[in-house]
Amino acid sequence: MTAHITQKKLEDTTSGLHSSNKYSYDSSLRLIDEVLVCPLDKGELILQPQGLICKVCNTKYYQAEVDSKPNNLDFRCLSHKSQVSIEFQIPQPFLSEQQIKNLGYATRVEYKCISREEIRDKYQTKLQKEILYYIAQIRSELGSNIKALDLGCGSGGNRSYLNSVGIENVISVDYSSPEADILVDAHRLPFKDSSFDFILTTATIEHFYNPFIAFAEISRVLKPGGALIASGSFWESWHDQSCFHFTPNGFFILCNSAGLTLEDLWSGWGFIPSISSHALNLRKFKKYTYKLQDLFDAFLRLRWGNNFAFKHRLKTSGSFGIYARKNDYSV
């Protein structure tokens, strides 16, 4: 069988899919079936007894071991080197003063949601109010049948949250997590063009060794008008093989280069908890450093006004989150 990977056989091949929700499990299988291709040449994949083989280049894909446990199929192609070219326009515009003023919309808007601490306790993930707000907006606009990619899924908490709000068609991928449905390299994703309505990738961007190529891939697999919620480091320390840490202008240019419109940007956390955790190793006091940051921000607003306080936060954040949409025209 070539053109279509049946759910029964795909289930045999990807028997390690991690989900306690049977409906979510079946939805993930169907979605993988629809969008999976060879990451090297986007060729069709053919089922074999122990994995898949590309019909074009004959590259074979098997299960890999992660943390000494059998994992799902490995599409990282670690032994295959590729030469990749991207187009980059010179010069690039920077954020205007008006665009900067418009940032932080999801931070300012009134939106009731569970707290950061509750999210961590219940779902073991670091989603925050702004991300929850835009997930709700995406679900409201595009419906619950959207096809979503959790890129850099880690322990799988993002999918658990997405499932809890009715988004079931989720593929979770990672470079090295045993919880991933499949292992991938973000710089050459094993998915067809325009496969997903929504991509969620949190605390990942600093780990892309070429973020411009990775964002070009994210844009390629997003449908026109599709949504991206992402986050990455700014003032955080060099950690876990991080490569590039971004300013607001950096995120703006990164999105522009990939045919994405940056619609919002917010502070992931302030410099006080960031430095306390990353420079002073005071992670056990993190909840108190968040409160101290809130007090510091309140003082700035009271003394110099909201605009000054917001700009100070943009200059000193440990990380940033972004919300972007893919343009309706090709890059």
Secondary structure, 3 states (H helix, E strand, C coil): CCCCCCHHHHHHHCCCCCCCCHHHHHHHHHHHHHHECCCCCCCCEEEECCEEEECCCCCEECEEEECCEEEEEECCCCCCCCCCCCCCCCCCCCCCHHHHHHCCHHHHCCCCCCCHHHHHHHHCCCCCHHHHHHHHHHHHHHCCCCCEEEECCCCCHHHHHHHHCCCCCEEEEECCCCCCCEECCCCCCCECCCCEEEEEECCCHHHCCCHHHHHHHHHHHEEEEEEEEEEEECCCCCCCCCCCCCCHHHHHHHHHHCCEEEEEEEEEECHHHHHHHHCCCCHHHHHHHHHHHHHHHHHHHHHHCHHHHHHHHHHHCCEEEEEEEECCCCC
